[in-house]
């Protein structure tokens, strides 16, 4: 059975372009030169991801106001949905953040009214337009602004994305991380990691798949999210390095912080996994090695 995921948002925020580039292999530079026409009507597509079959629904931005008011369209778009991805872009957020907040609140109300057991996920797209030396801190500030203005009983994951050549990994990571939430293999590994770092401080663990996209991200509650932007870039760069480089202990410059980094190739436990990488403000080589050994032992026990 396919896992249904719905993408919604205002016109021209990049929903269909993200789908074309990340899931259908289109060249982003071509789409910049020859922009896609507006999506007409709801479009469905099916994609393979790890041990999953994903049914992706792309809703036209022009129809968003009607969708948010019409119960039949709401049922068609959100019914039996595992995740709702709301995409908005940086220029629209700067111009009218309240309009974005109103949309998200309305989607939250609809989800509850329809009693849909779906995750709401936010993409703030086109971050390449945010030119700032301390971009990590700026994105962390925007995250806090969104959460504060929403003021809802639950917080939604927020991914900062771009199709700019130097930042395209942000979209691959976001899509892979969301899809992996519905994978049995990924869910088990995520639970192992969560238990392993539950009592640690200022530590992050990420796992990539064979396409070098992040499929798992687990952090201790006190981990500084302003460092994430820099760390994603380090993971992306590491994926292009020789395989043995990932297991070398390093110091990482993450904006205003220096973190310790250590990784290991875990593909021998499952073909869907590749690199497990740890980052920490306080754990040094010996402790990071012990943490990796703990996770490795649990994987060995489960898969053998």
C-alpha positions in Angstrom: 0.0 0.0 0.0 1.3 3.4 -1.0 2.0 6.2 1.6 0.1 9.3 0.6 1.8 12.6 1.0 0.2 16.0 0.0 2.1 19.1 -1.0 0.2 22.4 -0.8 1.2 26.1 -0.9 0.6 29.4 -2.6 1.2 29.9 -6.3 4.9 30.0 -7.6 6.5 28.9 -4.3 8.2 25.9 -6.0 6.0 22.9 -5.2 6.0 21.3 -8.6 9.6 22.3 -9.4 10.8 20.5 -6.2 8.9 17.4 -7.3 10.3 17.5 -10.8 13.9 18.0 -9.7 14.1 15.8 -6.6 11.7 12.9 -7.6 11.7 13.0 -11.4 15.3 13.9 -12.1 14.7 17.2 -14.0 17.6 19.6 -14.4 17.0 22.6 -12.0 19.0 24.9 -14.3 16.7 24.0 -17.2 13.6 24.8 -15.1 15.1 28.2 -14.2 15.5 29.1 -17.9 12.1 27.5 -18.9 9.8 27.8 -15.8 7.0 25.4 -15.4 3.4 26.4 -16.2 1.1 26.7 -13.2 -0.3 23.3 -12.1 -3.9 22.8 -13.3 -5.9 20.5 -11.1 -4.6 18.1 -8.4 -1.8 15.9 -9.8 -0.8 12.5 -8.4 2.5 10.7 -8.9 4.0 7.5 -7.4 7.6 7.2 -6.4 9.8 4.4 -4.9 11.8 5.3 -1.8 13.8 2.7 0.2 11.2 0.1 1.3 8.3 2.4 0.5 5.9 3.4 -2.3 5.0 7.1 -2.0 1.9 8.5 -3.6 2.5 12.3 -3.9 -0.3 14.7 -4.3 0.6 18.1 -5.8 -2.2 20.7 -5.3 -2.3 23.8 -7.5 -1.4 27.0 -5.6 -4.2 29.0 -7.3 -6.7 26.7 -5.7 -5.4 27.0 -2.2 -8.0 29.5 -1.0 -10.8 27.3 -2.3 -9.2 24.2 -0.8 -9.1 25.8 2.6 -12.8 26.4 2.4 -14.3 23.5 0.4 -14.8 20.3 2.5 -14.9 18.0 -0.5 -11.6 19.2 -1.8 -10.2 18.9 1.7 -11.2 15.3 1.9 -9.6 14.7 -1.6 -6.4 16.4 -0.6 -5.9 15.4 3.0 -7.9 12.2 3.4 -5.8 9.1 4.3 -2.7 11.3 4.1 0.4 10.5 6.2 2.0 13.9 5.8 1.0 17.4 4.6 3.9 19.5 3.3 3.1 23.2 3.3 5.6 25.1 1.2 6.2 28.8 1.4 9.1 30.9 0.2 11.3 33.5 1.8 10.1 36.5 -0.2 6.5 35.8 0.6 7.3 35.3 4.3 9.1 38.7 4.4 6.2 40.4 2.5 3.3 38.9 4.4 4.1 36.4 7.2 0.6 36.7 8.7 -0.9 35.3 5.5 1.4 32.3 5.7 0.6 31.8 9.4 -3.2 31.9 8.6 -2.8 29.2 6.0 -0.9 26.9 8.4 -3.4 27.4 11.2 -6.3 26.7 8.8 -4.6 23.4 7.6 -4.1 22.4 11.2 -7.8 23.1 11.9 -8.9 21.1 8.8 -6.6 18.1 9.8 -8.2 18.0 13.2 -11.7 18.4 11.9 -11.3 15.6 9.4 -9.5 13.5 12.2 -6.6 12.9 9.8 -3.6 11.3 11.4 -1.1 13.2 9.3 2.2 15.1 10.2 2.2 18.7 9.1 5.6 19.7 7.8 6.8 23.2 6.7 9.3 24.0 3.9 10.6 27.6 3.8 11.9 27.5 0.3 14.3 29.8 -1.7 16.7 30.4 1.2 19.4 31.3 -1.4 17.7 34.7 -1.4 18.6 35.2 2.2 22.0 36.8 1.9 23.6 37.0 5.3 26.9 36.1 6.8 25.2 34.5 9.8 22.6 32.6 7.8 22.4 29.8 10.4 21.4 32.2 13.1 19.0 34.0 10.8 17.2 30.7 9.9 17.1 29.8 13.6 15.4 33.2 14.3 12.9 32.6 11.5 12.1 29.2 13.0 11.4 30.8 16.4 9.2 33.5 14.7 7.1 30.9 12.9 6.6 28.8 16.1 5.8 31.9 18.1 3.3 33.3 15.6 1.6 30.0 15.1 1.1 29.5 18.9 -0.4 26.0 18.4 -0.4 23.1 20.8 2.2 21.3 18.7 5.3 22.4 16.9 5.8 21.4 13.2 9.1 20.5 11.6 10.5 23.3 9.5 13.0 22.6 6.7 14.9 25.4 5.0 15.4 24.6 1.3 16.7 25.8 -2.0 17.2 24.5 -5.5 20.3 26.7 -6.0 23.2 24.4 -7.1 25.2 25.1 -3.9 22.2 24.4 -1.7 20.2 21.7 -3.5 21.2 19.1 -1.0 18.8 20.9 1.5 15.8 19.8 -0.6 17.0 16.2 -1.0 17.7 16.0 2.7 14.2 17.4 3.6 12.3 15.0 1.2 14.4 12.0 2.3 14.0 12.8 6.0 10.2 13.1 5.7 9.8 10.0 3.6 12.0 7.9 5.9 9.5 8.6 8.8 7.3 6.0 7.2 10.0 3.4 6.5 10.2 0.5 9.0 13.9 0.2 8.6 14.5 3.9 9.2 12.1 4.0 12.1 13.9 1.2 13.8 17.3 2.8 13.4 15.9 6.2 14.5 14.6 4.6 17.7 18.0 3.0 18.4 19.7 6.4 18.0 17.1 8.2 20.1 17.6 5.8 23.0 21.4 6.0 22.7 21.5 9.8 22.9 18.5 10.4 25.2 20.6 11.2 28.2 23.3 13.1 26.3 23.7 16.9 25.8 24.3 19.1 22.8 24.7 16.1 20.4 23.3 15.4 17.0 23.2 12.2 14.9 22.4 12.0 11.2 22.2 9.0 8.8 22.5 9.1 5.0 21.2 6.7 2.4 23.0 5.3 -0.6 22.1 8.5 -2.5 23.9 10.5 0.1 20.7 12.2 1.3 19.9 12.5 5.0 17.2 10.1 6.1 17.5 10.3 9.8 18.2 13.3 12.1 18.0 12.9 15.9 19.4 15.4 18.4 19.4 16.0 22.1 16.8 18.6 23.2 19.5 21.2 24.0 21.2 21.0 20.6 21.6 24.4 19.0 19.6 24.3 15.8 21.4 27.4 14.4 24.3 25.0 13.6 22.2 22.7 11.4 22.6 24.8 8.2 26.4 24.5 8.5 26.4 20.8 9.4 24.2 19.9 6.5 26.8 21.4 4.2 29.6 19.4 6.0 27.7 16.2 5.5 27.2 17.0 1.9 30.9 17.7 1.4 31.8 14.5 3.3 29.7 12.4 0.9 32.0 13.6 -1.9 35.1 12.5 0.0 36.8 9.1 -0.1 34.9 6.5 2.1 37.6 6.3 4.7 37.3 10.0 5.4 34.0 9.7 7.1 35.5 7.7 10.0 38.2 10.3 10.8 37.7 12.4 13.9 37.4 16.1 13.0 36.7 19.5 14.4 33.9 21.3 12.6 33.3 25.1 12.3 29.6 25.5 12.6 29.1 29.3 12.5 29.9 30.5 16.0 30.5 27.0 17.4 33.2 24.4 17.1 31.8 20.8 17.1 33.4 17.4 17.2 32.5 15.1 14.4 32.9 11.3 13.9 31.2 8.9 11.6 31.0 5.3 10.3 29.8 3.5 7.2 26.8 1.3 8.3 25.8 0.0 4.9 26.9 -3.5 5.9 24.0 -3.7 8.3 21.4 -2.7 5.7 21.7 -1.7 2.0 19.4 1.3 2.5 21.8 2.9 4.9 25.2 4.5 4.3 26.9 6.9 6.7 26.1 7.5 10.4 27.6 10.8 11.6 27.8 12.3 15.1 28.3 15.9 16.0 28.7 17.2 19.5 29.7 20.3 21.4 30.9 18.3 24.4 31.6 14.7 23.5 35.1 14.1 22.2 36.6 11.2 20.3 36.5 8.5 23.0 32.8 9.2 23.9 31.8 9.5 20.3 33.5 6.2 19.5 31.6 4.5 22.4 28.3 6.0 21.1 28.9 4.6 17.6 29.9 1.2 19.1 26.6 1.2 21.1 24.6 1.9 18.0 26.6 -0.6 15.9 26.0 -3.3 18.5 22.2 -2.8 18.4 22.2 -2.9 14.6 24.3 -6.1 14.6 21.9 -7.7 17.1 18.8 -6.7 15.0 20.0 -7.6 11.5 22.0 -10.8 12.2 
